[in-house]
């Protein structure tokens, strides 16, 4: 079992719709969770962090965390073509020494 | 504010040649430092991380090595490059505790 699992996609969403990205993790002791966006040929950019169960909203982005189910998600409202990128889910391990990344979900927003 | 630098931005090296990639962080002290590699179309593979000067943890056995000669400097090296070493090399830093991690701009290495 991979430590952080994501569907590789591609996920195709029409412009203006909600994009939903999902992630599961195996380390039950993990306490910090992150979403990164990576455009082709560029380095990953941190867009959301979440540390407690529930929802956290920042503009058009909402991160959701359910530690009991070991599940993290990212919702993007009013999707724009500029949101087309690969989204990486990341989890800080329970010893807080390193962040483990999923393999990413490729999101495509179609006009 | 904190800034992370990596150089060079791109590099083309022949098989068997040595490698040295450098990463420096400004605006923070005693950060955790990380080297990742991303092969084309693949996820991020953690190679090394360091929690302090001279302290290196290796995640994947290979022909690469890392060093941290100064608090905010992290170096990735190889004595002899392999074709399989091609990829996008990313340096990252994180402050102590459960805080966020930030990446540098990366070095794209092509081994020919």
Interface residues (C-beta under 8 A of the other chain):
Chain A: X31 X32 X34 X41 X42 X43 X44 X45 X46 X49 X51 X88 X90 X92 X96 X97 X98 X99 X100 X101 X102 X103 X104
Chain B: X32 X34 X36 X42 X43 X44 X46 X49 X51 X57 X59 X90 X94 X97 X98 X99 X100 X101 X102 X103 X104 X105 X106 X108
